[in-house]
Amino acid sequence: MAQAVQAGQASGAGHDAGHGHADHPPTSLGLDHRKLLMWAFLASDCVFFASLIATFMLYRNRSQQLGEGPFPSELLDIPFTSVSAGVLLLSSFTMVLAVGSLGRNNIRATRIWLAATSFLGVVFLSGQYFEFTEFYHEGLSLQTNMFGASFFTLTGLHGTHVAIGVLWLLTLLFVSLRGGLSEKDAINVEIAGLYWHFVDIVWIIIFTLVYLIPYQDAPSGEGEQETEAFVRLWHLLPFV
Amino acid sequence: MATIAQPQPQTIARPAVTTRSTGLWSWLTTVDHKRIGILYGVTAFLYLLIGGLEAMVMRVQLAAPENDLISQNRYNEFFTMHGTTMIFLAIMPLSSAFFNYVVPLQIGARDVAFPRLNAFSYWVFVAGGLILSLSWLANAAPNQGWYGYAPLTERLSGAAGTYGIERNVDFWALGLQVLGVSSVAASLNFVITILNMRAPGVTLMRMPIFCWSTLITSILIVLAFPAITVALILLSMDRFAGTHFYIPSIWDGTNLILTGGDPLLWQHLFWVFGHPEVYILILPAFGIVSEIIPVFSRKPLFGYAVMVYAIAAIAFLGFGVWVHHMFVTGLGPTPNAVFSASTMLIAIPTGVKIFNWVGTMWGGQIKFTTPMLFAVGLVSQFTIGGISGVMHASPPIDTHHNDTYFVIAHFHYVLFGGSIFALLAGIYYWFPKITGKLMDERLGKIHFWVTFVGFNVTFFPMHFLGLEGMPRRYASYAAGSGWGFWNLIVSSGSFVLGASFLIFLYNVAKSLQHGKPAGNDPWDAATLEWSIPSPPPVYNFREIPIVRHRDPLWEEKYGHAGGEGHQAEESLDISIAGKTISVGEVPDEDPTEQAERRLDAGDTHDIHMPNASFYPLVAGLGLFLSMMGLIFSYPRLPIGALDLPMLTLAGLVTFLVGIYGWSFEPAS
């Protein structure tokens, strides 16, 4: 190779904040490695939630069909959860403001909006904690019926995503309070923002499918008239 | 000649001393993609040998009818661990070893995009491998089959007693979960590396085909693994939290209670992952032989663009065929017909690849070196497996073959005749680059022929056994079944295969000791990794190369000699970050001469390299501890309503220490 480019492409732009090389060589796509990584990770997370949501949809009406309460229609408090969904959506707005203010090198505003976003995230998580304990007191647990199992698993894993996001935002806030966040680190806040928005969008889907779309009515008497696939499968089960 | 003078980082505060030193600590903290590649390769090869030994134990058991060398449960453990080990601990990480070692070299980069994430992937792979292997020491190896069908994986109590309360499946479910983290982390890294770290001039359609197969395989892993992650989470919930995701009914001692769980959900989630997984195992193999066949045919790859499209088409279709693993579950004629058609479609791009390899060899000056023998071995043996695969695409035939040795024959032709042949070819091909020594060709050829014969003697008769109705996963068979003869042949073949690996190991040991020096380019090859010394220096390329041709080294050595049909795509323009720079405009300037002199003196401080880090190892250890805590579940620490195993909490803290330490240390 007689022809060559002198470029320290070794670690590309894949650096953490606060270590002093501003002159990174361009990447092939012109996009920062970390941003591309977050997009690719979110693609993966889409499949993760798609699988969980598919599981939930499979079991959505099963407790009603089997007559094993408590039933979702007795438990779900749509006005309450609408408020906490609104809080989560609002946090996407404050997240945008946090990214925007760092882009303008307004560190003070960045701190405020990072704090506000994490606060709203914590409010959402508290709402979820309240909801979970309420349901538990009304007799719904992971073991009660298929609704309990799939509801707690889906919303619980979404809540875990929110909790990780809050931890991440608080870490950024902490770094900025130590003076470690400046305009050139805008990418760090931006990718946290990408993650945060994604988690919000997933919640919109979960909220619609879990809360808003009506459930089959709980059976008045016994609920085993229908010969669903799983009932037929029971005959195949070698285990009894 | 023209040189682009990029602003070069001249003053490095922290010289990358640690990346060059030797000793155990340097290996534990390394972030060098080449060292990580070697670590992956050595570890995975160890698991390949273990998986092979497990298979041989099974073959001794089956060599004669009604044999009782091992108990039925032990036999279940052996076939489960054989499958799990070969897929997740041998073939995938061996492919990963080549991704790590070769891809940055082929695209002209100095490392991967996230060197520490790469180290993390390796250590998490080790953690997952350990979790699975430790099950043997706990005398509770997974025993439900590698596909883990519910309710075999569940804790159940029935009229006949309790079942599945041992830890066997816990090791399996949590071990696989950890391996999934490793695979996804590694694949994200390779997607970004390949998309974003190509040297100037390496456009996507000028990338070596191995990089394409790495890219597509990585995309498959990124999009397929979450399905098994969820499947395993649900399974773990069933086992640890008392849910009934996969259990349709439970027995409370007097009554059968319908729970509403559905064992077919597992099969769907598992095969939504499991079928792309098949391509995750074979596409890297296709990439390796697509590198080797052109070099030893002295011709550029025939139909490069179509090869790329074929890889992409196989991957895309691979997501829409999973139900062909479930033809006998009774989903009905419509799904079976649809998935039968989509499965048959995959034969088209796969056939295209076979014909393109033949087209590459056609009229070439073929040199049958060891790597070439193994590569041609793949073309022939994989085709046999591919054809029996098309047979299974038909539901009536599949119903006949399902759960018989015919299926075993099919996927061993694909995975051994395909993946393992290619991985061995890859080892022979890149060994000189990695070690600087040539492997012994005579031993290599003996190795190939012993493998080839052993492989066919082992697996071809399984077709007959399957058609005669011998079922899979049975620890024994009746003397009157008439299967004894072929089983004896198969078992003796497996010993020939075992012997072939001894020849290989002897060859490796001998070549490491006494191999002839390889030089930069022993095969007169076409791709960038052969333009640098063997073994490559830490920084790979002293100067980042500029690439103007799909086969850059052949272009440099022979002008356009190798390039029939290539001229059209060739361009003198180079694109950097979306900006096109014509060669005429490139400033003709020498790189800083001082830096050159320092480089000559062996001082690499001017090249910006990532620092070594032990945090990836810490994070991997954290995952290992948390999972071991869940499996052994005592002692526990009650915090409010939660009652968590202490080891798991310690593991999570360790993991966080690793992640935060990693985030706050300087990367380079």
Interface residues (C-beta under 8 A of the other chain):
Chain A: M1 A2 Q3 A4 V5 Q6 A7 G8 Q9 A10 S11 G12 G14 H15 D16 G18 H19 G20 H21 D23 P25 P26 T27 S28 L29 G30 L31 H33 L36 L37 A40 F41 A43 S44 D45 C46 V47 F48 A50 S51 L52 T55 L58 Y59 R62 S63 Q65 L66 E68 L142 Q143 N145 M146 A149 S150 T153 L157 T171 E224 A229 F230 V231 L233 W234 L237 F239 V240
Chain B: M1 A2 T3 I4 A5 Q6 P7 Q8 P9 A13 A109 R110 D111 A113 F114 P115 P151 L156 G158 A159 A160 Y163 V184 L188 N189 V191 I192 L195 N196 M197 R198 A199 P200 V202 V222 L223 A224 F225 P226 A227 T229 V230 A231 I233 L234 M237 A241 G242 T243 H244 F245 P248 S249 W251 L256 L258 T259 G260 G261 D262 P263 L264 L265 L269 V272 S531 Y539 F541 E543 I544 P545 I546 P552 E556 I576 A577 G578 P591 T592 I607 H608 M609 P610 Y660 S663 F664 E665 P666 A667 S668
